[in-house]
Amino acid sequence: MSDKVRKKLEARLRDGRDEDLKEATAGLSSGVLSEMVRDGMRLMLGIRTKMTTEIKERPLIVPPPDNRPTLPSRPQPLEIILQQKEKTASPSRPTVFKPSNR
């Protein structure tokens, strides 16, 4: 790492509090250090630039046909509508159209 880059870095670090950072970056080249600084800034700002993918393999477990739970039969949509109409039907007279006299 050049003296110019090291001076810039040390100017940003606090005396007495960031000695561990100074020691950790002592053997790094300026290119590696610059990339680490940029990646750290992106991480702190919540910017993702590097795509990562994690693949997990898990065995597929299919129960035998005898042990599979059966799903309850669902009524068809038309049957549901007819059942709702039966519940809401009133025992009163049907509505009759009466023209208004104007």
C-alpha positions in Angstrom: 0.0 0.0 0.0 1.4 3.4 -0.9 2.1 6.0 1.7 -0.5 8.3 0.1 -3.3 5.7 0.5 -2.1 4.8 4.0 -2.2 8.5 5.1 -5.7 8.9 3.7 -6.9 5.9 5.6 -5.2 6.9 8.8 -6.6 10.4 8.6 -10.1 8.9 8.6 -9.4 6.5 11.5 -9.5 7.8 15.1 -6.4 7.6 17.3 -6.6 5.2 20.1 -10.0 3.8 19.0 -9.3 2.3 15.6 -5.9 0.8 16.2 -7.3 -2.7 15.4 -8.3 -1.4 11.9 -4.9 0.0 11.3 -3.2 -3.3 12.2 -5.6 -5.3 10.2 -5.1 -3.2 7.0 -1.3 -3.0 7.4 -0.6 -5.9 5.0 -3.3 -5.2 2.4 -2.6 -3.7 -1.0 -4.3 -0.5 -2.0 -6.6 -2.2 -4.6 -7.8 -4.8 -2.0 -8.3 -2.1 0.6 -10.3 0.1 -1.8 -12.5 -2.8 -2.8 -13.2 -3.6 0.8 -14.1 0.0 1.6 -16.5 0.2 -1.4 -18.1 -3.2 -0.4 -18.4 -2.0 3.2 -20.1 1.2 2.2 -22.6 -0.7 -0.1 -23.3 -3.1 2.7 -24.0 -0.2 5.2 -26.2 1.6 2.7 -28.2 -1.5 1.9 -27.1 -1.7 -1.8 -26.7 -5.2 -3.2 -24.4 -5.4 -6.2 -23.2 -9.0 -6.0 -25.7 -11.7 -6.6 -25.5 -14.7 -4.3 -27.4 -18.0 -4.6 -27.6 -20.8 -2.1 -28.6 -24.2 -3.2 -29.8 -26.8 -0.7 -30.5 -30.4 -1.6 -33.2 -32.1 0.3 -34.6 -35.6 -0.3 -38.1 -35.8 -1.6 -40.3 -37.8 0.7 -43.5 -39.1 -0.8 -45.7 -41.1 1.6 -47.0 -44.4 0.3 -50.6 -44.4 -1.2 -52.1 -46.0 1.9 -50.9 -43.3 4.3 -51.8 -40.3 2.2 -54.5 -38.2 3.8 -57.6 -37.8 1.7 -58.9 -34.3 1.0 -62.5 -33.6 1.8 -64.7 -33.2 -1.2 -65.5 -29.6 -2.0 -68.9 -28.6 -3.4 -68.8 -27.1 -6.9 -69.3 -23.3 -7.1 -72.8 -23.7 -8.6 -73.9 -25.8 -5.7 -72.6 -23.2 -3.3 -74.5 -20.5 -5.0 -77.8 -22.5 -5.0 -77.3 -23.3 -1.3 -76.9 -19.6 -0.5 -80.0 -18.7 -2.5 -82.0 -21.2 -0.6 -80.8 -19.8 2.7 -81.6 -16.2 1.7 -84.9 -16.8 0.0 -87.8 -15.1 1.8 -91.3 -16.7 2.1 -92.9 -13.5 0.9 -94.5 -12.9 -2.5 -92.3 -12.5 -5.5 -91.7 -9.0 -6.7 -94.0 -7.8 -9.4 -93.2 -4.9 -11.7 -95.7 -2.1 -11.4 -95.4 0.7 -13.9 -95.7 4.1 -12.4 -98.4 6.5 -13.7 -97.1 9.9 -14.4 
